């Protein structure tokens, strides 16, 4: 019988890294990196929890490396884990029958990937690590049990779901009504918001794939942004020079997509 893996990669995954974590059988700290308060708080959702509520999750969290190109899940897979990135960036995308790919959302340290609130729930898209880093993963069964307990953790997940709906809605609007320069500006800003520096490691091929356009079109659009002094592009790397200019170029959809996350952060303060 087919059993989907939580992470698909060409690298070998140690057996200890794939063990199950359930509420009635917390993981053993003897075989995994200990979870620290400072480390867990690098994820904004986890940081929003009070210390007592966050430490309540510690027995069920596991720090894992998220390598570029790793699939956390694919379309149709049963969810095995939820992931709380700390410095990694994850792209949620949909692959058409003809192989064309379209990105529908992006997740970084502000959120969580792979929330499944009922048993046997299956993914409606794929999640692939676009920028390598680390994250904390939580077994799907444990997440459901913790959510059903109610309290701050459940409230945060619901607020985040609202914010994600706003991002998805603006992606739909932007795809239909924005120019390529606007789409590219927004795409870069979304990465910048989740990056620890103003330097983005990304190729034109990746940008073209995620935006569903030809590479030549990305070359022209990036060239315009560079000519206007907003970015500096060299092979595989983009430096953001003028964030304010990019925001103007991105238009209303970028600002609207941030409303849900800004409201969530406001409620957390």
C-alpha positions in Angstrom: 0.0 0.0 0.0 1.3 3.5 -0.9 2.3 5.6 2.1 3.2 9.2 1.2 6.3 10.6 2.8 6.2 13.9 4.7 9.3 15.2 2.8 10.3 14.1 -0.7 13.9 14.8 -1.6 16.8 13.2 -3.5 18.8 13.1 -0.2 18.5 10.2 2.2 16.2 11.0 5.1 17.3 9.4 8.5 14.8 7.1 9.9 14.9 9.0 13.2 13.8 12.1 11.4 10.7 10.4 10.1 9.4 8.9 13.3 5.8 9.6 14.5 4.9 12.1 17.1 1.5 11.7 18.7 0.0 13.2 21.8 0.1 10.1 23.9 3.7 9.3 22.9 5.8 12.5 22.9 9.1 12.3 21.1 12.3 11.4 22.9 14.7 14.3 23.3 17.5 11.8 23.4 17.3 11.2 19.7 16.3 14.7 18.5 17.5 18.3 18.8 15.8 19.8 21.9 13.2 22.5 21.3 14.1 25.8 22.8 12.0 28.8 23.5 14.2 31.1 21.5 14.3 28.7 18.5 10.5 28.1 18.4 9.8 31.9 18.7 11.6 32.4 15.4 8.2 31.4 13.9 5.8 34.3 14.4 2.7 32.0 15.0 4.6 30.1 17.7 6.0 33.4 19.2 2.5 34.8 19.5 1.6 32.1 22.0 2.3 32.8 25.7 5.2 31.0 27.2 3.1 28.4 29.0 1.0 27.7 25.9 4.1 27.4 23.7 6.0 25.1 26.1 2.9 22.9 26.1 3.7 22.2 22.4 7.4 21.3 23.0 7.0 17.6 23.5 5.3 17.3 20.0 7.5 19.7 18.0 10.5 18.6 16.1 13.2 20.8 14.5 13.9 19.7 11.0 16.0 21.0 8.1 14.0 22.1 5.1 16.2 21.8 2.0 15.6 23.6 -1.2 13.5 21.4 -3.5 12.0 19.3 -0.7 8.3 18.5 -1.2 6.6 18.8 2.2 3.5 17.2 0.5 2.1 16.9 -3.0 -1.4 17.2 -4.4 -3.6 14.3 -3.2 -1.2 13.3 -0.4 -2.6 12.7 3.1 -1.2 15.3 5.5 1.4 13.7 7.8 2.8 16.9 9.4 2.3 20.6 9.8 5.4 22.7 9.4 6.2 26.0 11.1 9.1 27.6 9.1 11.7 29.7 11.0 13.9 30.9 8.1 12.7 28.7 5.2 10.3 29.8 2.5 7.7 27.4 1.1 5.8 27.8 -2.1 2.3 26.4 -2.5 1.6 25.6 -6.1 -0.7 23.7 -8.4 0.5 21.6 -11.4 -1.8 21.4 -14.4 -2.2 18.2 -16.4 0.1 19.6 -19.1 2.8 20.2 -16.5 2.3 24.0 -16.2 2.8 25.3 -12.7 1.2 28.2 -10.9 2.0 29.4 -7.5 -1.1 30.1 -5.3 0.5 31.2 -2.0 3.8 31.5 -0.2 4.6 30.8 3.5 7.5 31.7 5.6 8.2 32.4 9.3 4.9 34.2 9.6 2.9 31.0 9.3 2.3 27.3 9.0 2.1 24.8 6.1 0.0 21.7 6.0 -2.8 22.3 8.6 -5.3 19.4 8.4 -8.2 19.7 10.9 -9.9 16.4 10.1 -8.6 12.8 9.7 -7.6 11.6 6.2 -7.6 15.1 4.8 -5.7 15.3 1.5 -3.7 18.1 0.0 -5.3 20.3 -2.7 -1.9 21.6 -3.9 1.8 20.9 -3.5 4.2 22.5 -1.1 7.9 22.8 -2.0 10.7 24.5 -0.2 11.9 27.4 -2.3 14.5 28.8 0.2 16.3 26.4 2.4 16.3 26.8 6.2 14.7 25.2 9.2 11.2 24.7 10.6 9.4 22.9 13.4 7.0 20.1 12.4 4.1 18.8 14.3 2.4 15.4 13.6 -1.1 16.0 12.0 -2.8 13.9 14.6 -1.2 15.9 17.4 -2.2 19.2 15.7 -5.8 18.1 15.5 -5.9 17.1 19.2 -4.2 20.4 20.2 -6.7 22.4 18.1 -9.6 20.5 19.6 -8.4 21.6 23.1 -9.3 25.1 22.1 -7.5 28.1 23.6 -4.8 30.4 22.1 -3.3 27.8 19.7 -6.7 27.1 18.1 -7.5 30.8 17.9 -4.1 31.5 16.2 -4.7 28.8 13.6 -8.1 30.3 12.7 -6.7 33.8 12.4 -3.9 32.5 10.2 -6.5 30.7 8.0 -8.3 34.0 7.5 -5.0 35.7 6.5 -4.2 33.0 4.0 -7.7 33.3 2.4 -6.9 37.0 1.9 -3.6 36.2 0.2 -5.2 33.6 -2.0 -8.0 36.0 -3.0 -5.6 38.7 -4.0 -3.5 36.2 -6.0 -6.6 35.4 -8.1 -7.3 39.1 -8.6 -3.7 39.9 -9.4 -3.4 37.1 -11.9 -6.4 38.4 -13.8 -5.8 42.2 -13.7 -2.1 42.9 -13.1 0.7 43.4 -15.6 3.8 41.1 -15.5 5.9 43.9 -13.9 3.3 44.2 -11.1 3.2 40.4 -10.6 7.0 40.1 -10.5 7.2 43.0 -8.1 4.7 41.5 -5.8 6.4 38.0 -6.0 9.7 39.6 -5.0 8.2 41.5 -2.1 6.5 38.4 -0.8 9.9 36.7 -0.6 11.5 39.8 0.8 8.9 39.9 3.6 9.9 36.3 4.6 13.7 36.7 4.1 16.3 37.7 6.6 18.1 39.9 4.1 17.5 42.0 1.0 19.3 39.4 -1.2 17.1 36.7 -2.8 18.6 33.6 -4.3 16.3 32.8 -7.2 16.7 32.1 -10.9 14.7 33.5 -13.8 13.5 30.0 -14.6 12.0 29.6 -11.1 10.3 33.0 -11.4 8.9 32.1 -14.8 7.6 28.8 -13.5 5.9 30.2 -10.4 4.3 33.1 -12.4 3.3 30.8 -15.3 5.1 32.8 -18.0 8.0 32.3 -20.4 11.5 32.9 -19.2 12.0 35.6 -21.9 9.1 37.5 -20.4 10.8 37.5 -16.9 14.0 38.7 -18.5 12.2 41.7 -19.9 10.3 42.5 -16.8 13.3 42.1 -14.5 15.3 44.3 -16.9 12.7 47.1 -16.5 12.8 46.9 -12.7 16.6 47.0 -12.8 16.7 49.9 -15.2 14.5 51.8 -12.8 16.9 51.1 -9.9 14.5 48.9 -7.9 16.6 45.7 -8.2 20.1 44.5 -9.1 20.1 41.2 -10.9 23.0 38.9 -11.4 22.9 35.2 -12.2 20.8 33.4 -9.5 20.6 36.5 -7.2 18.4 39.5 -6.9 19.3 42.4 -4.6 16.3 44.6 -3.6 17.5 48.2 -3.8 14.2 50.1 -3.6 11.5 48.4 -1.6 9.2 51.5 -1.7 9.5 51.6 -5.5 8.6 47.9 -5.7 5.6 48.4 -3.5 4.3 51.2 -5.8 5.0 49.0 -8.9 3.2 46.0 -7.3 0.0 48.0 -6.9 -3.0 47.5 -4.6 -3.0 43.7 -4.7 0.2 43.4 -2.7 -1.0 45.8 0.1 -4.4 44.0 0.2 -2.8 40.6 0.5 -1.0 41.8 3.7 -4.1 43.1 5.4 -5.0 39.7 7.0 -1.5 39.1 8.3 -1.2 42.7 9.6 -4.5 42.3 11.4 -3.4 39.0 12.9 -0.2 40.6 14.2 -2.2 43.5 15.6 -4.4 41.1 17.6 -1.3 39.4 18.9 0.2 42.6 20.3 
